[in-house]
Amino acid sequence: MARKYKRLVFSDRQQIEEMRNNGNTEKEIAAAVGVHIATIYRELERGATDEKSGYSAEVAQRAIG
């Protein structure tokens, strides 16, 4: 049986940003969004900022577009 992969949409990225700001771990974020933890690590790198939280959903969305 083939694996099913989930592509992140902007609302997923907003959820990641909110959870990151609230101090959730990458493992907790992955479980809430429904993706593998490696997806979260890649996403956090894609949306990296210089701000305190270190992640922006808007930056990540622009990076893929």
Buried (B, 14 or more C-beta within 10 A) or exposed (E): EEEEEEEBEEEBBBBBBBBBEEEBEBEBBBEBBEBEBEBBEBBBEBBBEEEEBBBBBEBBBEEEE
